[in-house]
């Protein structure tokens, strides 16, 4: 089981029409329950609700990089942001593009 760290704004905007913040949270949670991974969805600004699997930050990319430096378990990054991918280096076990991830969510 991996921790799947989701760059929320990047993923939400990978599909047209864009997913709402709430819809993204709902679908990611359903996907995680189905595949058996833990998730942490990181938002720019406050998350849509107060929950342990959601994180709000002034800058989600910075929050993900900081989080990544302290992870001691297998984790995946979900984002199409090339700069963020560069910043986390070889830490993630797997990197998944936002568009690919959205297509895998239960629709």
C-alpha positions in Angstrom: 0.0 0.0 0.0 1.3 3.4 -1.0 0.5 6.9 0.0 -0.8 8.7 -3.1 -0.2 12.4 -2.9 -2.5 14.3 -5.3 -1.8 17.8 -6.6 -5.5 18.8 -6.4 -5.6 21.8 -8.7 -3.4 20.2 -11.3 -5.6 17.1 -11.4 -9.0 18.9 -11.2 -8.0 21.0 -14.3 -6.9 17.9 -16.3 -10.4 17.3 -17.5 -12.9 19.5 -19.2 -15.2 20.5 -17.7 -13.0 20.8 -14.6 -14.0 18.7 -11.6 -15.2 20.7 -8.6 -13.0 20.5 -5.5 -15.7 18.4 -3.8 -16.2 16.0 -6.7 -12.4 15.5 -6.9 -12.3 14.6 -3.2 -15.2 12.2 -3.5 -13.8 10.4 -6.6 -10.3 10.1 -5.2 -11.6 8.7 -2.0 -13.7 6.1 -3.9 -10.7 5.2 -6.0 -8.5 4.8 -2.9 -11.0 2.6 -1.2 -11.3 0.4 -4.3 -7.5 0.0 -4.9 -6.4 0.0 -1.3 -4.1 3.0 -1.1 -4.0 5.9 1.3 -4.4 9.3 -0.2 -3.4 12.9 0.7 -5.1 15.5 -1.5 -3.2 18.8 -1.4 -5.0 22.0 -2.3 -3.8 25.5 -3.0 -5.7 27.4 -0.3 -8.0 25.7 2.2 -9.4 22.3 1.4 -13.1 21.9 0.9 -13.5 20.3 4.3 -11.5 19.5 7.4 -10.4 15.9 7.1 -7.1 14.0 7.6 -6.8 13.1 3.9 -6.9 16.7 2.8 -4.3 19.4 3.1 -4.5 23.1 2.3 -1.5 25.3 1.7 -0.7 28.7 0.4 1.3 26.8 -2.3 0.5 23.1 -2.8 3.7 22.5 -4.7 5.8 23.7 -1.8 3.7 21.7 0.6 4.2 18.6 -1.4 8.0 19.1 -1.7 8.2 19.6 2.1 6.0 16.6 2.8 8.0 14.4 0.4 11.3 15.2 2.2 9.9 13.5 5.4 8.1 10.5 4.0 9.5 7.2 5.1 7.1 4.9 3.2 6.4 4.2 -0.5 4.5 7.1 -2.1 3.2 8.1 -5.5 2.9 11.6 -6.9 -0.2 12.5 -9.0 0.6 15.7 -11.0 1.4 16.7 -14.6 3.4 19.7 -13.3 6.9 19.1 -14.6 8.5 21.5 -12.2 6.9 19.8 -9.2 8.1 16.4 -10.6 11.6 17.8 -10.8 11.5 19.2 -7.3 10.5 15.9 -5.7 13.3 14.1 -7.5 13.4 10.3 -7.3 11.4 10.2 -4.1 8.1 8.9 -5.5 7.8 5.2 -6.3 5.5 6.2 -9.2 4.5 9.4 -10.9 1.1 9.6 -12.5 -0.1 12.4 -14.8 -3.2 14.3 -13.8 -5.1 13.4 -16.9 -4.3 9.7 -16.7 -5.3 9.7 -13.0 -8.7 11.4 -13.7 -9.5 8.8 -16.4 -8.8 6.1 -13.8 -11.2 7.5 -11.2 -14.6 6.0 -10.9 -16.8 8.2 -13.1 
